[in-house]
Amino acid sequence: MRVNKFISEAGKASRRGADKLVEEGRVTINGKKAKIGSQVNPGDDVRVDGNQLYVARNNVYIALNKPVGITSTTEKGVKGNIVDLVNHPFRVFHIGRLDKDSEGLILLTNDGDIVNEILRSENRHEKEYIVSVDRPITPDFLAKMAKGVKILGQTTLPCEVTQLSKYEFNIILTQGLNRQIRRMCEELGYNVVRLQRIRIMNIQLGNNLPVGQWRYLSKKEKSELFNELDYEPREW
């Protein structure tokens, strides 16, 4: 991997900060000064100011039941950031976002490659939510949500929508526009009261993970996820 990515994944600095360290001549690879764009291979000795850096050899994949009020950011200066909530010994980062006012399933990992695989919009991966609104749900509302709603200058992709109760529905999306469900509802005259994500691809939130708690993905979940992505994690 590129040296700036290695430094970033080791938790020493952001990629931009890592580039600055390289420019200042403070980074060595196997005893030689690194250059911008230098490659790091497994087993290389990478040091900043003479201190050796390590990237975790074991990739971790985490399912978190995010509470309302937690922000999906790795910025440690943001109060209530998701990384402080998880408090994992490895440097993990979230896959996608779940806005501050929403709750439920969000994935975190230290495997940067799988983040890109999941987030590629053309892959159209399913995400499932339970949504409560402030007005009685009508057949017209359900039909329009399923067909697509014009927001942010475009019409959302068709999706599956099922009414669960007078004020609650289930929705399965295959895209992730900014605050998409809230904007769709608002466009149709509804306000979201509660929004909970319960599934990402094959990963289910389930009923046994309390709000604010996290767990590692099971071997079966990881295998199914990797197969769906046609992905093989690299080991360092």
C-alpha positions in Angstrom: 0.0 0.0 0.0 1.1 3.6 -0.4 3.1 5.0 2.5 0.5 7.7 3.4 -2.2 5.0 3.7 0.1 2.8 5.9 0.8 5.7 8.2 -2.9 6.6 8.3 -4.0 3.0 9.1 -1.3 2.8 11.8 -3.1 5.7 13.5 -0.2 8.2 13.3 -1.8 10.8 11.0 -4.4 11.4 8.3 -3.2 10.7 4.8 -2.7 14.4 4.2 -0.8 14.6 7.4 1.2 11.6 6.4 2.2 13.3 3.1 3.5 16.2 5.1 5.6 13.9 7.3 7.1 12.4 4.2 7.8 15.8 2.7 9.5 16.8 5.9 11.8 13.8 5.6 10.6 12.3 8.9 9.5 8.9 7.4 11.8 6.0 6.5 11.0 2.6 4.8 13.7 0.0 5.6 16.1 2.8 6.7 15.7 4.9 3.6 13.8 8.2 3.4 10.3 7.7 1.9 9.0 9.8 -0.9 5.5 10.9 -1.8 3.8 7.8 -3.3 6.4 5.3 -2.0 5.0 1.8 -1.6 5.0 -0.3 1.6 5.2 -4.1 1.3 4.3 -6.6 3.9 7.3 -6.9 6.3 8.7 -3.5 5.6 10.1 -1.5 8.5 8.3 1.9 8.4 9.3 4.6 10.9 8.3 8.2 11.7 10.9 10.1 13.6 12.7 6.8 14.3 9.6 5.2 15.8 8.4 2.0 14.1 4.8 1.9 13.0 2.5 -1.1 12.8 -0.7 -1.8 11.0 -2.9 -4.5 12.5 -2.5 -7.8 10.8 -6.0 -8.9 11.8 -8.9 -7.2 10.1 -11.9 -6.6 12.3 -15.5 -6.2 11.2 -17.9 -4.7 13.7 -21.7 -4.3 13.8 -22.8 -1.4 16.0 -26.3 -0.5 17.2 -25.8 3.2 17.0 -27.8 5.4 19.3 -29.5 8.7 18.4 -27.1 11.5 19.1 -23.9 9.8 18.0 -22.2 11.3 14.9 -20.8 9.1 12.1 -17.3 10.6 12.1 -13.8 9.6 12.9 -13.0 13.2 14.0 -12.0 12.9 17.6 -12.7 16.5 18.2 -16.4 16.0 17.5 -18.3 15.4 20.7 -20.2 12.1 20.6 -18.2 10.7 17.6 -18.7 7.0 16.7 -15.1 6.0 17.2 -15.1 7.1 20.9 -18.3 5.2 21.4 -16.9 2.0 20.1 -13.5 2.5 21.8 -11.8 -0.3 19.9 -8.0 -0.8 20.4 -7.6 -0.9 16.6 -8.1 2.2 14.5 -11.5 1.5 13.0 -13.7 3.7 10.8 -17.3 3.5 9.8 -18.6 2.2 6.5 -21.1 4.7 5.2 -23.1 7.0 7.4 -26.1 7.0 9.7 -27.2 10.5 10.5 -27.1 11.8 14.1 -30.8 11.7 14.5 -31.1 8.1 13.3 -30.3 4.8 15.1 -29.5 1.2 14.3 -27.0 -0.9 12.4 -23.7 0.6 11.1 -20.6 -1.3 10.2 -17.1 -0.4 11.2 -13.7 -1.9 10.3 -10.0 -1.4 9.9 -10.1 -2.9 6.4 -10.0 0.1 4.1 -10.4 -2.0 1.0 -13.8 -3.4 1.9 -15.1 0.1 2.6 -14.6 1.0 -1.0 -16.3 -2.2 -2.2 -19.4 -1.6 -0.1 -19.7 2.1 -0.8 -19.5 1.9 -4.6 -22.9 3.2 -5.6 -23.1 1.0 -8.7 -23.1 -2.1 -6.6 -26.7 -1.3 -5.4 -26.4 -3.0 -2.0 -29.6 -3.3 0.0 -30.1 -1.4 3.3 -33.3 -1.9 5.3 -35.0 0.5 7.7 -38.0 0.8 10.0 -39.4 4.3 9.9 -42.1 6.0 12.0 -43.8 9.2 10.7 -46.0 11.9 12.2 -49.1 11.3 10.1 -51.2 8.2 9.2 -49.7 6.3 6.3 -51.8 6.2 3.1 -51.7 3.8 0.1 -50.7 6.9 -2.0 -47.7 7.6 0.2 -46.5 4.0 0.0 -46.9 3.9 -3.8 -45.0 7.2 -4.3 -42.2 6.2 -2.0 -41.8 2.8 -3.8 -41.9 4.4 -7.3 -39.3 7.1 -6.5 -39.4 10.7 -5.1 -37.6 13.7 -6.6 -35.1 15.0 -4.1 -31.7 16.7 -4.5 -32.4 17.2 -8.2 -33.0 13.6 -9.0 -35.6 10.9 -8.6 -34.8 8.1 -6.2 -34.5 4.6 -7.4 -37.6 2.3 -7.0 -37.6 0.5 -3.7 -39.6 -1.9 -1.5 -42.0 -0.3 1.0 -44.3 -2.2 3.3 -46.7 -0.7 5.9 -46.2 -2.1 9.4 -48.7 0.0 11.3 -50.7 3.2 11.1 -47.6 5.3 11.4 -44.8 2.9 10.7 -43.3 1.3 7.5 -40.4 -0.8 6.4 -38.3 0.4 3.4 -35.4 -1.3 1.5 -33.1 1.0 -0.4 -30.3 0.3 -2.9 -28.8 3.8 -2.9 -27.6 6.2 -0.2 -28.4 9.8 -0.9 -27.9 12.3 1.9 -30.7 11.9 4.4 -32.6 10.1 1.7 -35.6 8.7 3.6 -36.2 11.9 5.6 -36.1 14.0 2.4 -38.4 11.6 0.6 -40.9 11.7 3.4 -40.7 15.5 3.7 -41.3 15.8 -0.1 -44.6 13.9 0.5 -45.7 16.0 3.5 -44.5 13.7 6.3 -41.9 14.1 9.0 -39.8 11.2 10.3 -40.2 10.6 14.0 -37.9 7.6 14.3 -35.6 6.0 11.8 -33.8 2.7 12.5 -31.6 0.7 10.2 -32.0 -3.0 10.7 -30.0 -4.5 7.9 -27.0 -3.9 5.6 -26.8 -6.5 2.8 -26.7 -9.9 4.7 -25.9 -8.3 8.1 -29.0 -8.1 10.4 -29.2 -5.9 13.5 -31.3 -8.5 15.3 -32.9 -8.3 18.7 -29.9 -9.2 20.9 -27.6 -6.2 20.4 -28.5 -3.4 22.9 -28.4 0.2 21.7 -24.9 1.6 22.1 -23.3 -1.9 22.0 -21.3 -3.6 19.3 -20.3 -7.1 18.3 -17.9 -8.7 15.8 -19.4 -10.2 12.7 -19.6 -13.9 12.8 -17.6 -16.2 10.5 -20.8 -17.0 8.6 -21.7 -13.3 8.2 -18.2 -12.4 7.0 -18.2 -15.3 4.5 -21.5 -14.3 3.0 -20.5 -10.6 2.9 -17.2 -11.4 1.1 -19.0 -13.7 -1.3 -21.6 -11.1 -2.2 -18.8 -8.5 -2.8 -16.5 -11.0 -4.5 -13.9 -9.8 -2.1 -10.8 -11.4 -0.6 -9.2 -9.4 2.3 -5.5 -8.8 2.2 -3.4 -9.7 5.1 -0.4 -7.6 6.4 
